Amino acid sequence: MNKTETPDFSAFLLSPAGRIEINLPNGDPMLYQGKRVAVSVYSPASAEYARAQAALQRSATSKVISAKKGVIAEEDSFEIDARFLESITAGIENFPYPGGAAAIYRERGLLYIGEQVRAYLNEQTNFFGKPKTS
């Protein structure tokens, strides 16, 4: 490499997004009208994730401060988590649920979708190397 070339470090970087194929709670693939349901998310290496994480931290801090003052926080952890998941979701494939991601993450009967998204986000290997689906 000569002195004017910039080294390429792209092989070491996390990708900015990933895709999770959702399973039903019994382990079967989640299909809607015969098509696989999947969620595309922004990775922890993305600006979108950083903004969502900062908002999550602000909400948590606000909740703690309110509790110390004896004020009951208006929003519960479920809502804070739903807002975070909605913020890091780039799209949902083959599941045209009324209200989209916002409604999906707030529907307690679909909790397993959010749980799979969180599990996927917690594994950096899902965002490293060749694009993968889970």
Summary of the structure (lengths in Angstrom):
residues: 134
radius of gyration: 18.0
end to end distance: 37.9
largest distance: 63.7
contacts: 331
relative contact order: 0.20
helix: 46%
strand: 18%
